[in-house]
Amino acid sequence: MPELPEVETTRRGLEPHLLGRRIHRLTLRDARLRWPVPNDLPARLAGHRVLSLNRRAKYLLLETDGPALLLHLGMSGSLRRCAPGTPLRTHDHLVFTLDDGFEIRLHDPRRFGCCLPLPEAPAVHALLASLGPEPLGDDFDGTYLHRLSRGRRAAVKSFIMDQQVVVGVGNIYASESLFLAGIRPGRAAGRVSRAEYRELARHIRAVLSDAITQGGTTLRDFVREDGSHGYFRQHLRVYGREGQSCLTCATPIRNRRIGNRASTYCPTCQR
């Protein structure tokens, strides 16, 4: 699934090509996404100018001088900028044709993505209202994590992957951040100290920032807005390396199930 770095990479790649452009036409090739795309959306959107493209968690918020849209890439989706005349692919479900002739195509083989109109106050939308702070924002730090974790018995990995605690820390980035902070993923969140949470928050920021710089992590179907791949996978220290030697101490990397997710860690470096 595209995670926060992949979505942010997409946003940054598309933004300069969208700002100030008018949406000439929206073509619904298949409106049957996770939630059906409203049939009247093309008529409501046509002719309006794009004012901004922002991100909240794993959602993209497209603001125009008319309707605003909430976009999600689902399990295997991507948004790509295509030159006029580029052949359509089977799972190019939505096509935004801009006034310069270029197209932005939502490619979503599993149809778990979404494209929905937003209310005037996006923060009250049901999909956004309960989300925690952004991990790269000013509201997120170790003190915040420590305060919220008191009394919690859930594994610390599940805790930082809870979107109501902090958004966008998916399985890959949680595993990598916990390794760098020296914390085992199965420890109870309430038994992690304030100092350890400070380290963990610092590494969450660093890992996500690095992944964005590298263009995301290429796993399964994800590609960037121009069809190229992300390279953060080349920097992974524990994720996907079960049985291989730890890059720090040479201990074999272990794997266990936490919250029904594979959780890789080093039994020597992480305590």
N, C-alpha and C positions, 0 to 999 in steps of 0.2 A: 504494500500500500504506500502511495506517496505520503511522506511525512512532512513535518514543518519545513525542513531545509529544501525538499523537492518543490513544495508549493511556493516558498519564498523565491527560489531560483526561477520558477516559472513566472512569478509576478515581476521580478526584476527584468527578466528577458522580454516580456511582453509590454511592459509599461511604456517605454519610449515609442513603441509602434502604435500605441492606442491613444495616448493623451492628445486631445484636440481633434481627433478624427471623428467623423460622423459614421454611425452605423447605417449603411445603405439598406441592408436587408439581413434578417435572421431567418435561416431556413431550418425547419424542423424535419430532419430526415427520419428521425425516430424519437418521438417525445416520451417514450416509455423508459424513463430513467428511474432512479430509486423512488422519486415522487414524480408524477406526470408533469411535464412542462406545460403550463397553461396555453391553450390554443390561441388565445388572443395576444400572447406576448410579442410575436413578430410585428403585429400592427401597432402595438403600444411603443415598441422600441425604435421603429424605423425613423430615420432622419435625425435622431438625437445625437448630440455630441458627447464624447467620453470626457469626463472631468477628472476621474481618479481611478486607480486600481490599487486597492489595499488588501491586506491579509489580516484575518482574525483566526488564530489557531490554524487549522488546515483548510479554512474556507477563504475564497477570494471574494472581495466585495467590489463590484464594478459599479461605479457611480456615473450617471449621465445627467444631462440637464432635463431629463424626463425620468423614466423608471430607474431604480437601482436594482442590481441583481446579486444574488448569492450563488456562488459557483463552488462545486466540490468535485474533486477528481475521482472519488470513489476508491475502489480496490486496485484498479489497474489503468486508470484514465490518464490522459494528458491533454494539454492545450497546446496546439502548434500553430505557428504562423506560416501560411502557405502562399506562394506566388500564384497569380491568376493562371488558370489552366492546369494546375497540379491535379493529377487524377485523384478522385475520391477513393478512400478505403472503405471497406465493409462497415466498420464500426465508427465512422465519422458521423455521429448522430446529430450534432448541432453545427451549423456553419454561420459565423458572423462575417458578412461581407462589408468591408469598410469602403469609405469614399475614395481611397486610393487604389481600389481593385484587389488588394490583398485580403486574405481570409484568415480568420481565427477559427480553428476547428477543434471541437471537443471530441476526442477519440476515447471510447469507453467500452471495451469488449464485454465487460460483465454488467454494464448498465447500473452500477451502484453509485454513480455520481449524481449531481443535481444541478439544476438551473432554475432558481425560483425568484420571483420579485420580492424585494425587501420593503418593509414599512419605512416611514419617514425617519423613525428612530431605530436603526438596525440592532442596537443592543437589546431591544425587547423581543426580538425574534426568538421563537421557541428553541431554535438550534444554537443560539448564541447566548441566551440569557444566563445560563448557569455555568458558563465557562470560567475557569480560573485565570490568573494573570499570565501575561506573555513571559516566557523565560528569558527573553532578551530585554525586557522592559524594566523600568525603575522599581516596580512593585514586587519584584522577585529577588529574594536573596536567602541566605542561610538562616537568618533570624526568622523570616516568614515560615520557612519549612519546619524549623524546630518548634515554633509555637503551634503550628497546625498539627504536628505529628504527636503531640503529647497524649499518652493514653491509647494510642493506636497499636493494635496487635498485627495488623496486616503487614506483609513483607514490604520493606522499603522500596523495592523495585515497583511493586504494584502501587504504592503510595505516590511515587513521582510520575507514574503513568496515568494516574487518575486525572481526567481533564477538568475536574472541578477543583483540583489542587493546583495544577499548572498545566497549560496547554502545550501540545506539540512534542512532548518527550516520549517518542515511540520506542518500540522494543530495541531497535538497534542503538539508539542514542542513550537510552537508559542503561543498557549493558555497558557501553563504552564509558559513560560518565562514572558509573559505580566502580569500574575497574580503576580508573584514574584516581578516584577518591579513596581507594583501598577499602571499600565497604562491600561485604558480601550481599548479594541481592535478596537472600532469604531472611536477613535480620529483620526483627520487628521494627517498624518505623519509629515507635515510641522509645526504642532503646538506642537510637542513634543520637549522639551528643550534638550540642550546638556547634562545637568546633568542627565536627565531621560534616554537619550540614552546610557550614560555610564553605568547606572544601568541595562538597558535592555541588552546591549551587554554582560555584566558580567553574567547575569542570563542565557542568551542563551548558553554561553559557559558551565556554570555549569550544566544546565539541560541536554544538549547533552552529556556531559562527564558522568554524573550520569547514563543516559540511556544506554550508551555503557557499563559501569561497570556492570549494571544489566542485560545485554544481550539483550537489546531492549525491545519493548513493544509488548506483545502478543495480536494482534488484528486479528480476522478472521483467515486467513490461514498461517500467517507467523510462521515459525519455524527456529531455528538456524541450523548451518551446521551439527550438530550431531542429529538433530531431536528434541532437547529439546526446551523449551519455554523461552522467556524473561520475566523478572519480574518487569520492570519499571512501569507497569500498577498499581501495588500495591502502587505506590508513587504518583499517579496523584492527583492533588489538585482541579482542575476545569474541565478538559476534561472528558466528559461522566458523569458528576455529576449534570446535570440540575435538579433543584428542591430540591436537597439535601442541607444541611446546610454547609456553608463555614467552613472549618476547623480552620480558624483564628477568625472569628467574629460571626459565626452562622447564618448570613444572607443567605436566599435561593439563590443558584446559578442560574443565568439567562442564557438564550440562545437567540441569534439573528443571522440572516443570514448576513454574510459579505463576499462579493466576492463569493457568491453562496456556502459558506461553513458554517457549524454550528460553532458558536463561543460562548463558554461558559465563563462566567466571574462573579466576585463578584461585585455588584453595590456599596458596601461599601468600600471594600479594594482597588478597582481600580477606578481611577479618570481620 
